[in-house]
Amino acid sequence: MGALLERLEGLSVEARSPDGRVGVEARGKYQVAVWFAAGAYRSYTEVDLARQLEQLASVVWVRYRREYTEIMAAFMNEPPPELDSDDHLFQQRLEEMTVTGRSADRWVTVSSRALVRWEFRISGGALRALDEAGFLTELNSAVTAVLRDYQSQLILLTDQIYDIGLPRSARQSADGQRRAG
């Protein structure tokens, strides 16, 4: 298992936005770094940048999942078992899962359906009020929040379908947080 863990921790994919002026690297277990080409940050409007980030997030997630799947397949000694009704239900609910994260100072909100379809909302005036480093900090906190929401919902979904033994208090606490959020 140590070799598998090392490979997964070393997983790294990069992508650039459709206009080529924003880059992202996703590595390890949901670590993300975003950067701008020189002078690109101040050339965007909030709406234009949000669209670039949405398309970029979709591309990088597909690449990340592909690499992850290839690593896992390389460590399996036999073909995966056929899916049963629980597996199909899990896949269906996973594809319907919507997650959301908001940046620390609420300048950026990120939503995603199954980490495939993404929506970025950048508050009006954010790009004027924040310098590039400040915006990247806000963006990072929103992305971190959405990935944390995904991980939490994934654990709860796994428990709902496969009964992995989460204590009832953990399920109720998570359910209450989802309603309050």
C-alpha positions in Angstrom: 0.0 0.0 0.0 3.0 2.3 0.6 3.9 2.4 -3.2 0.3 3.2 -4.1 0.1 6.0 -1.6 3.4 7.4 -2.9 2.1 7.3 -6.5 -1.2 9.0 -5.5 0.7 11.7 -3.5 2.9 12.3 -6.5 0.0 12.7 -8.9 0.2 16.0 -10.7 -1.7 17.5 -13.6 -1.5 21.0 -15.2 -3.8 22.9 -17.5 -4.2 26.3 -18.9 -7.4 28.3 -19.4 -8.8 28.5 -22.9 -7.2 31.9 -23.4 -3.9 30.5 -22.0 -3.5 33.2 -19.4 -4.4 31.3 -16.3 -2.7 28.1 -15.2 -3.5 25.5 -12.6 -1.7 22.5 -11.1 -3.7 19.9 -9.2 -1.5 17.5 -7.2 -1.7 14.9 -4.5 -4.9 14.7 -2.6 -6.9 17.8 -3.8 -4.1 20.3 -3.6 -4.5 23.1 -6.2 -2.3 26.0 -7.2 -3.5 28.7 -9.6 -1.4 31.4 -11.3 -1.7 34.1 -13.9 0.5 34.9 -16.9 2.4 38.2 -16.5 0.0 41.1 -16.7 -3.1 38.9 -17.2 -4.8 39.5 -13.9 -5.7 43.1 -14.4 -7.0 42.5 -18.0 -10.0 40.5 -16.8 -13.5 41.4 -15.7 -15.1 39.3 -13.0 -17.4 37.6 -15.5 -14.7 36.9 -18.0 -12.3 35.5 -15.4 -15.1 33.3 -13.9 -15.7 31.8 -17.3 -12.0 31.0 -17.8 -11.9 29.4 -14.4 -15.0 27.3 -15.0 -13.5 25.8 -18.2 -10.1 25.4 -16.6 -11.6 23.5 -13.6 -13.4 21.1 -15.9 -10.3 20.3 -17.9 -8.0 19.8 -14.8 -10.6 17.6 -13.0 -10.9 15.3 -16.1 -7.1 15.1 -16.3 -6.8 14.5 -12.5 -9.4 11.7 -12.6 -7.8 10.1 -15.6 -4.4 10.0 -13.9 -5.9 8.8 -10.6 -7.8 6.0 -12.4 -4.6 4.9 -14.3 -2.6 4.8 -11.0 -5.3 2.7 -9.4 -5.6 0.4 -12.3 -1.9 -0.2 -12.4 -2.0 -1.5 -8.8 -5.0 -3.9 -9.3 -4.0 -7.5 -10.0 -7.4 -8.3 -11.4 -10.2 -6.6 -13.3 -12.6 -4.6 -11.1 -15.7 -6.6 -10.0 -19.0 -6.0 -11.7 -21.1 -3.2 -10.3 -24.1 -4.2 -8.1 -27.2 -2.2 -7.4 -25.5 -0.4 -4.5 -22.6 0.6 -6.8 -25.1 1.9 -9.4 -26.9 3.9 -6.8 -23.7 5.3 -5.4 -22.6 6.3 -8.9 -25.9 8.0 -9.6 -25.9 10.0 -6.4 -22.2 10.9 -6.9 -23.1 12.3 -10.3 -25.9 14.4 -8.7 -23.8 15.7 -5.9 -23.5 19.5 -5.7 -20.9 21.1 -3.6 -20.2 24.7 -2.8 -17.4 26.7 -1.2 -17.0 30.4 -0.4 -13.8 32.3 0.1 -12.7 33.6 3.4 -13.7 37.2 2.7 -16.6 36.1 0.4 -15.3 37.6 -2.8 -15.3 34.2 -4.6 -18.0 31.4 -4.5 -17.4 28.1 -6.3 -20.1 25.5 -7.0 -19.7 22.2 -8.7 -21.8 19.3 -9.7 -19.8 16.1 -9.2 -16.6 18.1 -9.8 -17.4 18.0 -13.5 -19.5 21.1 -14.1 -18.2 24.2 -12.3 -19.5 27.6 -11.6 -17.3 30.5 -10.3 -18.9 33.7 -9.0 -16.6 36.6 -8.4 -18.2 39.5 -6.6 -18.4 42.8 -8.5 -15.4 45.0 -7.7 -13.2 42.1 -6.5 -10.6 42.5 -9.2 -10.2 46.2 -8.5 -10.2 45.8 -4.7 -7.8 42.9 -4.6 -4.3 42.7 -5.9 -3.3 39.4 -7.7 -1.9 37.7 -4.6 -5.0 38.7 -2.6 -7.3 37.3 -5.3 -5.4 34.1 -5.5 -5.7 33.7 -1.7 -9.5 34.2 -2.0 -9.7 31.8 -4.9 -7.6 29.2 -3.1 -9.8 29.4 0.0 -13.0 29.0 -2.1 -11.6 26.0 -4.0 -10.3 24.5 -0.7 -13.8 24.9 0.8 -15.5 23.3 -2.2 -13.1 20.3 -2.1 -13.6 20.0 1.6 -17.4 19.9 1.0 -16.9 17.3 -1.7 -14.8 15.1 0.6 -17.4 15.4 3.4 -20.3 14.6 1.2 -18.4 11.7 -0.3 -17.9 10.2 3.1 -21.5 10.6 4.0 -22.7 9.2 0.7 -20.4 6.2 1.1 -21.9 5.6 4.6 -25.4 6.0 3.3 -24.9 3.4 0.6 -22.3 1.0 2.1 -22.8 1.6 5.8 -19.1 2.2 6.7 -20.1 2.7 10.3 -20.2 6.5 10.8 -21.6 7.3 14.2 -25.1 8.7 14.1 -23.8 11.9 15.8 -21.4 12.5 12.8 -24.2 12.0 10.3 -26.6 14.3 12.2 -23.9 16.9 12.6 -23.0 16.9 8.9 -26.6 17.0 8.0 -27.2 20.0 10.2 -24.2 21.8 8.8 -25.4 21.2 5.2 -28.8 22.7 6.0 -27.2 25.8 7.8 -24.6 26.4 5.1 
